[in-house]
Amino acid sequence: MDLYGYFRSSASYRVRIGLNLKGLSYNYLPVNLVKGDQHSEQYRQLNPQGLLPTLNDGDISLTQSMAILEWLEETHPEPALLPRDAEARAHIRALAQSIASDIQPLQNLRVLKYLVSEFKVTEEQKIQWIQHWIHLGFAALEKQLEPAPFAAGDTPGLFECCLLPQVYNAERFGMDMNQYPKIQKITQACNELAAFIDAHPEKQPDSTV
């Protein structure tokens, strides 16, 4: 498998965690979002949206992190990223999507660039924007989580694949994580596992940190 990603891309980070949890090996191919590599003609042939990540497996080419994670779950069912019970699966998908669909897109690099270029927001206003949307999402998650020690029980899965990248971004942008004790508890449990440690942005070969 080839994974095209960027070390700080939340969507790429999600898929790295998922691949690690599944115990699947892959080749990591960096695409520098800051330099605009995602807009190159070569990469656009792989991913017409010019977004990350892209996962290639033989003749199969997949985009969109959540679709990739669902594909991994269907093609490599063990260890599972989702509970067995249908209701529990729906619950975990909803928690994961609250991050992937509602929180993270509003602090995506292309959104932030647009705010600066078109609306001339200051750096301070940009940080306020980011913190506002993260807080709204995290505050709601706090009311829905019962970590034991993970969202679905004894093992991490789809939700944690989404949570850890979002926590990383929250900390980057100066969020006080003490106001989200349940999220902190899950994060701490994840940070003890190799699948999450190895997927961390600063562990990636293209890290500039």
N, C-alpha and C positions, 0 to 999 in steps of 0.2 A: 504494500500500500504506500502511496505517496500522499502526504498531507501538505498542501500549500497553506502557509499561515504567517502570522506576524506575532512576535513574542507578546505584545501588549493587546492584541486583538482578543476581546472577550469571547467572541464566537470561536476563534481558533483554540483558545484556552479550554473551552467546554469540550471540544472534540478530543483534545489531547488527554484530558482527564478520562473521558469515556473509553478511548482506546487503551489507556493504561489499566483502567478497572477491568476491562475485558481481557487483559493480558496479550494484546495484539501488538506486534511490532510494526513499525512504519518508518518511512524515510521522511524527514522533515525538510521541506523546501521553503526557505524564507521568501516572502514578498513584502518589501518595505513600503508600508502605507504612507509614511511621512514623505518619502521621496517620490511617491506616485507610481510605484511599480505595478500596482493593480490596474492602472489605466493603459498599460502597454498592449500593443496589438497581440503579442504572444499570449499574455495572460487572458485577455478578453476572449480569445478563442477557447480557452478552458472554461471561463466563467464570464458570460456576456454582461452580467451586472457589474463586474469589476469589484466584487466583494470577496471577503474571506470568511470561512475557509473554502477550499475545494479539496475533495478526497477522491483520488483515483485508485481503483483496484482492478487491474487488468483493463478490460474494455469498458468498465463502469466508471463514470465520472459523476460525482455528486456534489451539490452545493447546498447551502443553508444548514447551519449547524444542527438545528433541531431535527431536520429530516435525516441528516447523517447519523445522529445518535439513535433515532428510531430504526434506521436501516441496520445499524450495528446490533441493535437489540433483536431484530428479526433474523438476521443472518448468523449471529453468534449469541444465542440465547443465554448461555451460561458463561460467567456469572451474570445474573439478571440486573438490569438497571431499573426495572419496574416491579412492583409487587404482583402476586398472582391474581389477587381478587380484583375484579373489574372496577368496583367502586374505589378501591384504594389506588388503582392505576390512574383513574380519572383525577383523583385528588392530587397525586404527585405531578401529573401533567399540568394541572392548573397552577400549582405552586411554581413549577419550572417556567411556564409561559408567562407568569406575572413578572418574571425577571426578563426573559428573552424577548417578550413582546411589548411590555409596558415600561420597564425601567431602563434597560440598557440602550435601546434605540435612541432615546432622547439625549444620551451623552456620547453617541457615536461620533467618531472623528469628523466625518463629513457634515454632520449636523452642527457641530461646534464651529467648524470652519465657515459654514454658511451664516451662522449667527454673527461671527466676527466680520466677514466680508460684506454682507448685505445689510446688517442692522447695526454694525459698528459698536457692538457691545464691548465693554472693557473686560480686562482679565478678571477683575473682581465680580462683575456681573455674570460672566461665564461660570465662575465657580459657584455663585449663588444659584444659578440655573441648575447646575449639576446636583448640588446638594439638596435642592428643593425636591427634585424628582426621585432621587435615591431615598430621601427620608419618607416621602409619601409611600413608596413601595415597601420599604423595610418596616415601617410602622404597621402596615397592613399584614405583612408576613408574620410579624411577632404575634399577632392575634390568632394565626392559623397553625402555628407550629407547636408540636409537643415532642421535642427531641428526645430520642431514646436509644442511642445518642444521635441518630440520624432521623431525617423526616419520616422515613418509612420503617424505622425500627433499628435492627442491629447492623445493617449494611448500608453504605452510601449508594446512591444511584443517580437517576436523571436530575433530581432537584439539586443535589450537591454539585453536579457538573456545571450547573448554572450559577449556583450561589457563590462558590469560591471566586470565580472571576469578578463577580459584582462586588464582593467584599474587597478584593484587591483594588478595584477602582475607587471604592468609597474611601479607603485608607489613603490612596494617592491624592485624593481631593480634600483631605482634611476632615473627614467625617468622624464624629465621636461615636465609636462603636459600642461604648458602654451603655448607650440607651437602647441597645438591642440584645439583651442577654441570651435569648434563645438562639438567635443567629450566631452569636459568639460561641455558644456551646457547641453547635454543629461545626462551626469553622475550626475550633480547637480539635475536635475529634478527627476531622478530615486531615488537618495538618500533621497528624501523627502517622499517616499512611503514605507509603512510597508512591502510590498512584497520583496523589496530589502534590507531593514534594517534587517529583520528577516533572510534572506538568507546569510548575510555577514559571511565570514569565522570565524571571531572572536566571533560570536554569537553561534557557533556550540558547542555541548557538548564535542567534541574531540579537540577543539582548545587548542593549547599550547601557545598562545600569551597572 
